[in-house]
Amino acid sequence: MLMDFCVRCGKKDIFHDFLCSSCYKHLHPAEVQKVKKKAVEKIRHESYYEASIQLRHVTKAVIDYVIKEIDANGIVVSSEVQLENGMDFNVDNKKFAQQLGKQLQGKFSGAVKLSASIFSRDRMTGREIHRVTMLFKQFPLNVGDTFSYKGKEYKILSLGYKLIAQDETKKRRTMTFRELERARIF
């Protein structure tokens, strides 16, 4: 036996599961879909930047890597300055600059310094707006090279976020790049 009426209200209009369209909608309300707001693109002038990326005493491979990462992430560069000992980029994303510093330190080994300075205040909230400066200084030696530190000769075993070196007595020592920079190794 086939039913040709709504089992809930008795209308002769069958929609789904022996219910009319109004009864079906009442029993099965449509799920409210959250609409994601699109990020409102702020209209910024050509020279706007939130972060400075400073590369000092780096190889061509480091500069190529930075340019490739900037292009891959869609970062807007407001200015590039070529210096005799490196390069500067002014970019519109300070989080990108901070993450890039960690990537450079892990991939190319060197010292990273982050600093922030107050740029202005937000008109609506009154909060301070900071500009970030990320300085990357590449370590000039490679694995297998030797250097003198505090009167001892060390041979570099590995480079990464830190340097692992071995002295003449085969004793290993882990050193930070900040420590080596203070000792004027680079």
Buried (B, 14 or more C-beta within 10 A) or exposed (E): EEEEBBEBEEBEEBBEEBBBEBBBEEEEEEEEEEEEEEEEEEEEEEEEBBBBBBBBBBEEEBBEBBBEBBEEEEBEBBEBEEEEEBBBBBBBBBEBBBBBBEBBBEEBBBBBBBEEEEEEEEEEEEEEEBBBBBBBBBBBBEEEEEBEBEEEEBBBBEBEEBBBBBBEEEEEEEBEBEBBBEEEBB
